[in-house]
Amino acid sequence: MIFPAARLRSPAAIATALALGLATIPGSAMAAPPNGEPEADMEAGGETSEAPSPAPSTPPAPKVSKEDGTRAAILPLVVSGQLLDNDRQTLTDALVEGLQRGNFDVVPPDAVIAAGHRDCSRAGCMQSIASSTGASHVVRVVVEVVDRDYSVQVELYDGKDGTTVVTSSDGCEICGVADVSALLSTQAATLRTKLDALSTGPAAIVVTSTPEGAEVTLDGEPYGVTPLDKPVIPGDHVIRVSAEGYISMQEKRTFVEGARETLSYELEKVPNRLPKRPWGWAALGVGVAALGVSIGMAAGLHGRVEYTVAGNCEGNDKDSDDNCRYLWDTMAISLPTGIVGGALTTLGVAILINTAKNPHKKAKRQAATAHIQASPGGLSLRF
């Protein structure tokens, strides 16, 4: 059989065609990919499929650990009076459940007992409880039962120094355990608000006044002396600035966590009808002198000196011994002088007392301020 010439291929022709094909392939196509990556697969039609580049990885958001934040340890319920064990447990559960709704950790009473602690109210004991349970604050609840009357007192302590941060109390007359449980839930909600505010961080206020050295109170408690820069628990507070001899200023302010607010007060002087201090010394000096004249005339001259006119004593004014019948009556002079002297002395003393600066009172106020401490745990007073 004879084949067409186009279909005849000798071994030499095949080898020559293969060599020419290899020589025309670009070197980049034969080179291996950098970094040791595998060679891309060839798709039909001679196109290469590129593998998609990996998406950049985003680091996960850090988790907030409550271990370094606010943690409240609840002491076993303190009961004064008769209360069944089941009722005690019901009240304890209401307190724990109310606090567990907050943005902080709660150490239940069972864990506190397991750590070897029970009820106490001393600062050192509170510090020990906070240290062994890892709590930042300690909650103590006292329930007093008299027949069917209940009174509940909730106390929050700072675990760092054992001082009292918040104290609140409420009562219920002729009620049952369910009513007291609701009362405890309300108290827990109030306490939870305070602890949530502490966990988010305190606010800060800067208070200045004219004049300086004014006394500042926060919600009726001593807070310091102007100028001051202290933290404050976020929320609504009543701030009062007062100074001796000036009209006090009071206002209600709302402080936001993490915010720093500057408050400036210009106090006005109290209107005073009394003269200034130099007039006090003058009145005192004249009054003392007038009293001296009055006492001297009444004690030394009254009834002892003859009453004469220009040294003459004639006629019926003389007695048988040729002496004047009448002696000099000084009451008309000494009595009015004494009254005026007493009034001027009293006025002078009043002016001096009213205008005097009391260093002892200021020292006591500053000493009290030195014992006031404000921290994220709240306000504390040391004695």
C-alpha positions as CSV (number, residue, x, y, z in Angstrom):
1,M,0.0,0.0,0.0
2,I,1.3,3.5,-0.9
3,F,0.7,6.3,1.7
4,P,0.6,10.1,0.8
5,A,3.8,12.0,1.2
6,A,2.2,14.4,3.8
7,R,1.6,11.5,6.2
8,L,5.1,10.1,6.0
9,R,7.3,11.0,8.9
10,S,10.8,9.5,9.3
11,P,12.4,9.2,12.7
12,A,14.9,11.9,11.8
13,A,12.2,14.4,10.9
14,I,10.3,13.7,14.2
15,A,13.5,14.3,16.2
16,T,14.2,17.5,14.4
17,A,10.7,18.9,15.0
18,L,10.9,18.1,18.7
19,A,14.2,19.9,19.1
20,L,12.9,23.0,17.3
21,G,9.8,23.0,19.6
22,L,11.8,22.9,22.7
23,A,14.1,25.6,21.6
24,T,11.2,28.1,21.0
25,I,9.7,27.7,24.5
26,P,10.5,30.8,26.7
27,G,12.8,30.2,29.6
28,S,10.4,31.8,32.1
29,A,7.8,29.2,31.3
30,M,10.3,26.4,32.2
31,A,11.7,28.1,35.3
32,A,10.4,27.0,38.7
33,P,8.4,29.5,40.7
34,P,10.3,31.4,43.4
35,N,10.2,30.4,47.1
36,G,9.8,26.8,46.2
37,E,6.1,27.2,45.3
38,P,4.6,24.4,43.1
39,E,4.3,25.0,39.5
40,A,0.9,26.2,38.3
41,D,-1.3,23.7,36.5
42,M,-1.9,24.2,32.8
43,E,-5.5,24.4,31.8
44,A,-6.9,23.6,28.4
45,G,-5.9,26.2,25.8
46,G,-2.5,26.8,27.4
47,E,-3.6,29.3,30.0
48,T,-2.3,29.1,33.6
49,S,-4.7,29.3,36.6
50,E,-3.4,31.5,39.4
51,A,-4.2,30.5,42.9
52,P,-6.0,33.2,44.9
53,S,-3.8,35.0,47.4
54,P,-4.7,34.4,51.0
55,A,-6.6,37.2,52.8
56,P,-4.7,39.1,55.4
57,S,-5.4,37.7,58.9
58,T,-7.0,40.0,61.5
59,P,-5.8,39.5,65.0
60,P,-8.7,38.5,67.3
61,A,-10.0,41.1,69.6
62,P,-8.6,40.8,73.1
63,K,-11.0,39.3,75.6
64,V,-11.8,41.4,78.6
65,S,-10.9,39.5,81.8
66,K,-13.0,40.3,84.8
67,E,-10.2,39.0,87.0
68,D,-8.5,42.3,86.8
69,G,-11.7,44.3,87.1
70,T,-14.5,44.6,89.6
71,R,-15.4,41.5,91.6
72,A,-17.9,41.5,94.5
73,A,-17.7,39.0,97.3
74,I,-21.0,38.5,99.2
75,L,-20.8,37.6,102.8
76,P,-23.3,35.2,104.4
77,L,-26.5,37.0,105.4
78,V,-26.4,38.4,108.9
79,V,-29.8,37.9,110.5
80,S,-30.9,39.5,113.8
81,G,-34.0,37.8,115.0
82,Q,-35.8,34.6,114.0
83,L,-35.7,33.5,110.4
84,L,-36.1,30.0,109.0
85,D,-33.2,28.5,107.0
86,N,-35.3,28.3,103.9
87,D,-36.3,31.9,104.1
88,R,-32.6,32.8,104.7
89,Q,-31.7,31.0,101.5
90,T,-34.5,32.7,99.6
91,L,-33.2,36.1,100.6
92,T,-29.6,35.1,99.8
93,D,-30.6,33.9,96.3
94,A,-32.5,37.2,95.6
95,L,-29.3,39.2,96.6
96,V,-27.0,37.0,94.5
97,E,-29.2,37.0,91.5
98,G,-29.7,40.7,91.6
99,L,-25.9,41.3,91.7
100,Q,-25.1,38.8,89.0
101,R,-27.0,40.9,86.5
102,G,-24.2,43.5,86.7
103,N,-21.1,43.8,84.5
104,F,-18.8,42.3,87.1
105,D,-18.0,39.0,88.7
106,V,-19.8,37.8,91.9
107,V,-18.3,35.6,94.6
108,P,-21.3,33.9,96.3
109,P,-21.5,33.4,100.0
110,D,-20.7,29.6,99.6
111,A,-17.3,30.5,98.1
112,V,-16.6,33.0,100.8
113,I,-17.3,30.3,103.5
114,A,-15.2,27.8,101.5
115,A,-12.3,30.3,101.7
116,G,-12.6,30.2,105.5
117,H,-14.5,33.5,106.2
118,R,-17.8,34.4,107.6
119,D,-19.4,37.6,108.8
120,C,-17.3,40.5,109.9
121,S,-17.3,44.3,109.8
122,R,-13.7,45.3,110.5
123,A,-11.5,46.8,107.9
124,G,-8.7,44.2,108.3
125,C,-11.2,41.4,108.0
126,M,-12.6,42.9,104.8
127,Q,-9.1,43.1,103.3
128,S,-8.5,39.5,104.2
129,I,-11.7,38.4,102.5
130,A,-10.9,40.4,99.4
131,S,-7.4,39.0,99.2
132,S,-8.5,35.3,99.6
133,T,-11.4,35.6,97.1
134,G,-9.7,37.9,94.6
135,A,-12.5,40.4,95.1
136,S,-12.2,44.2,94.7
137,H,-15.3,44.8,96.9
138,V,-17.1,43.0,99.7
139,V,-20.9,43.1,100.2
140,R,-22.4,42.7,103.6
141,V,-26.2,42.5,104.3
142,V,-27.8,42.7,107.7
143,V,-31.5,41.8,108.1
144,E,-33.3,42.6,111.4
145,V,-36.5,40.7,112.1
146,V,-39.0,41.8,114.7
147,D,-42.2,39.8,114.4
148,R,-43.3,40.5,110.9
149,D,-41.3,43.8,110.6
150,Y,-38.0,43.6,108.5
151,S,-35.2,46.1,108.1
152,V,-32.5,45.6,105.6
153,Q,-29.1,47.3,105.5
154,V,-26.7,46.8,102.6
155,E,-23.0,47.8,103.0
156,L,-20.3,47.9,100.3
157,Y,-16.7,47.8,101.3
158,D,-13.5,48.5,99.4
159,G,-11.4,45.4,99.4
160,K,-8.1,47.4,99.3
161,D,-8.4,49.2,102.6
162,G,-11.6,47.8,104.1
163,T,-13.4,51.2,104.2
164,T,-17.1,51.6,103.6
165,V,-18.0,52.8,100.1
166,V,-21.8,52.8,100.1
167,T,-24.4,52.1,102.8
168,S,-28.1,52.0,102.2
169,S,-31.0,50.8,104.3
170,D,-34.7,50.1,103.9
171,G,-37.6,48.5,105.8
172,C,-40.8,46.7,105.5
173,E,-43.6,46.5,108.1
174,I,-46.0,43.6,108.4
175,C,-44.7,41.8,105.4
176,G,-43.6,38.3,104.3
177,V,-40.4,36.8,103.0
178,A,-41.5,37.4,99.4
179,D,-41.8,41.2,100.1
180,V,-38.4,41.2,101.8
181,S,-36.9,39.3,98.8
182,A,-38.3,42.0,96.4
183,L,-36.8,44.6,98.8
184,L,-33.4,42.9,98.6
185,S,-33.6,42.8,94.8
186,T,-34.2,46.5,94.8
187,Q,-31.2,47.1,97.0
188,A,-29.1,44.8,94.8
189,A,-30.1,46.8,91.8
190,T,-28.9,50.0,93.5
191,L,-25.7,48.4,94.5
192,R,-25.3,46.9,91.0
193,T,-25.4,50.4,89.5
194,K,-22.7,51.6,91.8
195,L,-20.5,48.6,91.0
196,D,-21.1,49.0,87.3
197,A,-20.0,52.6,87.5
198,L,-16.8,51.5,89.3
199,S,-16.1,48.8,86.7
200,T,-16.3,51.4,83.9
201,G,-13.8,53.7,85.6
202,P,-14.3,56.8,87.6
203,A,-14.9,60.4,86.5
204,A,-12.6,63.2,87.6
205,I,-13.4,66.7,88.7
206,V,-11.3,69.8,89.3
207,V,-12.8,72.3,91.7
208,T,-11.5,75.9,92.1
209,S,-13.0,78.8,94.0
210,T,-12.6,82.5,94.7
211,P,-11.4,82.7,97.5
212,E,-9.3,79.6,97.7
213,G,-9.5,77.3,100.7
214,A,-13.3,76.9,100.4
215,E,-14.7,73.7,101.9
216,V,-16.2,71.2,99.3
217,T,-18.8,68.6,100.2
218,L,-20.1,65.9,97.9
219,D,-23.5,64.5,98.7
220,G,-23.2,66.0,102.2
221,E,-19.8,64.3,102.9
222,P,-16.5,66.3,103.3
223,Y,-14.7,66.0,100.0
224,G,-11.7,68.5,100.3
225,V,-10.6,72.1,100.1
226,T,-10.2,74.1,97.0
227,P,-8.3,73.9,94.7
228,L,-8.7,70.1,94.4
229,D,-8.4,67.4,91.7
230,K,-10.0,64.1,92.6
231,P,-11.9,61.2,91.0
232,V,-15.6,60.8,91.6
233,I,-18.1,58.0,91.0
234,P,-20.0,58.6,87.8
235,G,-23.6,59.6,88.2
236,D,-25.6,62.4,89.8
237,H,-24.1,64.2,92.8
238,V,-24.8,67.3,94.8
239,I,-21.7,69.5,95.2
240,R,-21.5,72.3,97.8
241,V,-18.8,74.9,98.1
242,S,-18.7,77.1,101.3
243,A,-16.3,79.5,103.0
244,E,-16.5,81.4,106.2
245,G,-17.9,84.9,105.6
246,Y,-19.1,84.0,102.1
247,I,-22.5,82.8,100.7
248,S,-22.3,79.1,100.0
249,M,-23.0,77.7,96.5
250,Q,-24.7,74.3,95.8
251,E,-25.7,72.6,92.6
252,K,-26.5,69.1,91.3
253,R,-24.2,67.8,88.6
254,T,-24.0,64.6,86.5
255,F,-20.5,63.2,86.0
256,V,-19.8,60.7,83.2
257,E,-17.3,57.9,83.5
258,G,-13.9,58.6,82.0
259,A,-14.7,62.4,81.7
260,R,-12.7,65.1,83.4
261,E,-14.7,68.2,84.4
262,T,-13.5,71.5,85.7
263,L,-15.8,73.5,88.1
264,S,-15.1,77.1,89.1
265,Y,-17.0,79.0,91.8
266,E,-16.9,82.7,92.8
267,L,-18.3,83.1,96.2
268,E,-19.9,86.4,97.3
269,K,-19.3,87.9,100.7
270,V,-22.0,87.8,103.3
271,P,-23.4,91.3,103.9
272,N,-22.1,92.5,107.2
273,R,-23.5,95.6,109.0
274,L,-20.7,95.6,111.6
275,P,-17.8,98.0,111.0
276,K,-14.4,96.7,110.0
277,R,-11.8,95.4,112.3
278,P,-10.0,98.7,113.2
279,W,-13.3,100.1,114.4
280,G,-13.6,97.2,116.7
281,W,-10.3,98.0,118.4
282,A,-11.3,101.6,118.7
283,A,-14.7,100.8,120.2
284,L,-13.1,98.4,122.6
285,G,-10.4,100.9,123.7
286,V,-13.0,103.7,124.3
287,G,-15.3,101.3,126.1
288,V,-12.7,100.1,128.4
289,A,-11.6,103.6,129.2
290,A,-15.2,104.7,129.9
291,L,-15.7,101.7,132.2
292,G,-12.5,102.7,134.1
293,V,-13.7,106.2,134.6
294,S,-17.1,105.1,135.7
295,I,-15.8,102.6,138.2
296,G,-13.1,105.0,139.5
297,M,-15.6,107.8,140.1
298,A,-18.2,105.5,141.7
299,A,-15.7,103.7,144.0
300,G,-13.2,106.5,144.7
301,L,-15.2,109.8,144.7
302,H,-18.8,109.1,145.4
303,G,-19.8,110.2,148.9
304,R,-16.3,111.3,149.8
305,V,-15.6,114.7,148.2
306,E,-17.4,117.8,149.4
307,Y,-19.8,119.4,146.9
308,T,-18.7,123.0,146.4
309,V,-19.0,125.6,143.8
310,A,-15.7,127.1,142.9
311,G,-14.4,126.0,146.2
312,N,-16.9,128.0,148.2
313,C,-19.2,126.7,150.9
314,E,-21.1,129.5,152.6
315,G,-24.2,130.2,154.5
316,N,-26.5,127.4,155.2
317,D,-24.3,125.0,153.2
318,K,-21.9,124.9,156.3
319,D,-22.5,122.8,159.4
320,S,-21.5,123.6,162.9
321,D,-17.9,122.4,162.2
322,D,-17.7,124.8,159.3
323,N,-17.8,121.8,156.8
324,C,-20.0,121.6,153.8
325,R,-23.3,119.8,154.5
326,Y,-23.4,118.1,151.2
327,L,-20.9,115.7,149.5
328,W,-20.4,115.3,145.8
329,D,-22.8,112.8,144.2
330,T,-21.0,111.2,141.2
331,M,-23.8,108.9,140.2
332,A,-25.0,111.3,137.6
333,I,-21.7,110.9,135.8
334,S,-20.4,107.5,136.7
335,L,-23.6,105.6,135.8
336,P,-24.1,106.9,132.2
337,T,-20.4,106.6,131.6
338,G,-20.5,103.0,132.7
339,I,-23.4,102.2,130.5
340,V,-21.8,103.8,127.4
341,G,-18.5,102.1,128.2
342,G,-20.1,98.7,128.6
343,A,-21.9,99.1,125.3
344,L,-18.8,100.2,123.4
345,T,-16.8,97.3,124.9
346,T,-19.4,94.8,123.8
347,L,-19.6,96.2,120.3
348,G,-15.8,96.1,120.0
349,V,-15.6,92.5,121.1
350,A,-18.4,91.6,118.7
351,I,-16.6,93.2,115.8
352,L,-13.3,91.6,116.6
353,I,-14.8,88.1,117.0
354,N,-16.8,88.5,113.8
355,T,-13.9,89.6,111.7
356,A,-11.3,87.3,113.2
357,K,-9.8,84.4,111.2
358,N,-10.0,81.1,113.1
359,P,-6.7,79.2,112.3
360,H,-7.8,76.3,114.5
361,K,-11.0,75.7,112.5
362,K,-9.1,75.8,109.3
363,A,-6.5,73.4,110.7
364,K,-9.2,71.0,111.7
365,R,-10.9,71.2,108.3
366,Q,-7.6,70.5,106.6
367,A,-6.9,67.7,108.9
368,A,-10.3,66.2,108.2
369,T,-9.6,66.6,104.4
370,A,-6.3,64.8,104.8
371,H,-8.3,61.8,106.0
372,I,-10.7,61.9,103.1
373,Q,-9.7,59.6,100.2
374,A,-11.4,59.2,96.9
375,S,-10.6,56.2,94.7
376,P,-12.4,54.1,92.1
377,G,-13.8,52.3,95.1
378,G,-15.5,55.5,96.2
379,L,-15.1,57.9,99.1
380,S,-13.6,56.8,102.4
381,L,-13.0,58.5,105.8
382,R,-10.1,57.5,108.0
383,F,-9.9,58.2,111.7
